[in-house]
């Protein structure tokens, strides 16, 4: 699934479109969607994998969300540590069973 999100405004309508992936893994965002969202040629989009979905966001919007690079890496590190701690009991249980 591909979701295009304009972080500056919510789209007036939702659309479902099919796109083809080339042999080289390239896809084309339909012209009417690019026009409505103000996506111009040579603009950089960031592809984010969320579960079984693919989300495309403008690079400039992602950079704004990140604030500074340090804040981004700190947030990312915290989320990774949270996931590790969520599995702590499972890890210790597996270690104790192996002993």
C-alpha positions in Angstrom: 0.0 0.0 0.0 1.3 3.5 -0.8 0.1 6.5 1.1 1.0 10.0 0.1 0.7 12.5 2.9 0.9 16.2 2.6 1.9 17.4 6.0 0.9 21.0 5.3 -2.7 20.3 4.4 -5.0 17.4 4.5 -6.2 16.3 1.0 -9.8 17.3 0.2 -10.5 13.8 -1.0 -8.9 10.4 -0.6 -8.0 8.4 -3.7 -7.0 4.8 -4.3 -4.7 4.3 -7.3 -2.7 1.5 -8.6 0.9 2.0 -9.7 3.3 -0.3 -11.5 6.8 -1.0 -10.2 9.4 -1.2 -13.0 12.0 -4.0 -13.2 14.4 -1.5 -11.6 12.0 -1.0 -8.6 10.9 2.5 -9.8 7.3 3.7 -9.4 5.6 6.7 -10.9 3.3 8.9 -8.7 0.4 9.8 -11.0 0.5 13.3 -12.5 -2.9 14.4 -11.0 -1.7 13.4 -7.5 1.7 15.1 -7.9 -0.1 18.3 -9.1 -2.7 18.3 -6.3 0.0 17.8 -3.6 2.5 20.2 -5.3 5.1 17.5 -5.8 7.5 18.8 -8.5 10.0 16.9 -10.6 13.4 16.3 -9.0 11.9 16.6 -5.5 13.2 14.2 -3.0 10.6 12.0 -1.2 11.4 9.8 1.8 10.0 6.3 1.8 9.0 4.9 5.2 8.2 1.3 5.8 5.4 1.0 8.5 4.5 -2.6 8.9 3.1 -3.8 5.6 2.6 -0.2 4.3 4.8 2.2 2.4 4.5 5.9 3.2 6.0 8.6 1.1 6.8 12.0 2.6 8.6 15.1 1.3 12.1 15.2 2.5 11.6 18.8 3.7 8.7 17.8 5.8 10.7 14.9 7.4 13.5 17.3 8.2 11.1 19.7 9.8 9.7 16.9 11.9 13.2 15.9 13.0 14.0 19.4 14.1 17.7 19.0 14.5 19.7 15.9 13.6 20.7 15.3 17.2 17.0 15.4 18.3 16.2 12.9 15.6 18.9 10.4 16.6 18.0 10.8 20.3 14.3 10.0 19.6 15.3 7.1 17.4 17.6 5.7 20.1 14.9 6.0 22.7 12.4 4.1 20.6 14.9 1.3 19.9 15.7 1.0 23.6 12.0 0.9 24.5 11.5 -2.0 22.1 14.5 -3.8 23.6 13.2 -3.3 27.1 9.7 -4.6 26.1 11.4 -7.9 25.2 13.7 -8.0 28.3 11.6 -10.6 30.1 11.4 -12.9 27.1 15.2 -12.7 26.7 15.9 -13.5 30.3 13.4 -16.3 30.3 15.1 -17.8 27.2 18.5 -17.5 28.9 17.3 -19.1 32.1 15.7 -22.0 30.2 18.9 -22.6 28.2 20.9 -22.9 31.5 
